[in-house]
């Protein structure tokens, strides 16, 4: 099957990563294990997979920084080179499919030539914070300081220059999400921008949390990326449980989360055009996060037995 490839970004829990890769039988996988992880962690993730799993050279990525975005881009580049897949899912090692591989391929048929990624205009209310109640515009309007491609923080606060900077001409700004499914054409357009527009890359290298905005913003800017702008989309194909609004990370999924997860799987299957409205109903997910081998085994067993 060549409909789907996966880019898996991992740094811990080789047992969970191996279970994820095993669940994607027949799907070409590009795997990156962060360079800060111990060598035996990466070795265990990669053991005995053969040619289906391509290991990226190990790099160090930091949250909220271009270094993490760079790893994702190299993963997308490798997935295009290693496969003829028409869609590329970018996920973490803590993710897991809620459908069989055949069902995932079927689910993506209506998305032919289209990416399934969250894309909302800035200002985006959920990105307002007490210090910056501007819908996330502060993430882009200031130059954040970096060491190499890693964000510099002072007592947990990202360091930035005080004055505002212009946004590059033609650059739309979008709120998005780190985990996404890109169609092949969009992935190729994205990498063309990375390879030919150093001015655009320079801007994004000094933004805050580019992994949550760079891809959707560039692909929403036809004067930069060419083609047609990706449409607004207010849902993602992942199930996640959040403890509260504004939380930085979703909760770990455990056996007691079966009820809300199975309820989500009873939702209607959405076509691309169903998701353009801000009020779009929450569709049936394809993946979920986040799982860990030491706490999620029972739930994963039930997903395999009753959903997959």
C-alpha positions, 0 to 999 in steps of 0.5 A: 500500500502506498497511500500513507507514510508516517514520520515518527518523532520520538525520544523515549519509550522504545516499547511504545514506539515499537508497538506504534510501528508494528500497528502500521504494518506495510506503511513506510515509516521514517523514524527519528530518535532525538540525539539527547536520548541514550543510544540503546533507546534508539537501537531498541526502537530500530531493531529488526524492522528492515527496510520499511523503517528508515532511520533519520540521522539523529539530531537534537530538537527542542520544543518551541524551537526551529530545531524541532521543526527542522527534524520534522522537515527532514522526516518529510523529505525522507518520506517523499524520497523513500516512498510514493505515498500520497499522504504523510502523517507526522506523529510522535512516538506516543501516538497510535492509530485507532483504525486498521491500516486498510481503514486508514487508507480508505479514510484518506481517499476523500482527502486526495490532493488535500492535507488534513491539518488544523489551520485557523486565522490569527488572531486565534483566541486559544493562543491568547495568554495573560501577558499577551491577550492578542490571539497569538500574534505575539508569537510572530511579531517579535524576534525570539532569541536562539542559540543555534536553532534552540529557543533561549529561555530565562526562568522559563520565559522565552527571550525576545527583542522588545520591538516589533518586526514586520511579517514577510510580504505575502506571509499569512499567519495561521494557528495550527498543530504539530501533528498533521497529515500532509498530502504529497503535493503540499509536502513538496511545495513546503520543502521547495519554500525551505530550499529556495526562500532563506528569507522565509526560513530566517523569519520562522527560525526566530518565531515562538513554537514554529512547529505549531504554525510554520507548515499551515502558514506557509501552505496558506500563502500562495504568493510564497508556496505557489498552488492553492492555499490550504483551506481553513480547517478547525479539527485534527484527526487525533483524539486527545484529552486535555486537563484544562484550556491552555494546558501545554500537553494532553493527558496520558491516556489510560484504561479509564479513557476507553469510554470517551475514546469509543464515544469519539469513534461513534462520531460521523466521518467528516469529508474535507468540506465538513471541517471548514466552519469554526463550529464544525462538529468533531469528526471521528478520529484516526489517531490518538495520543498520548500513550506510554507502555507502562501505563497505557497497555490495557487501553491499547489492547482494547483498541487493537481488539475492538477498533482495529 
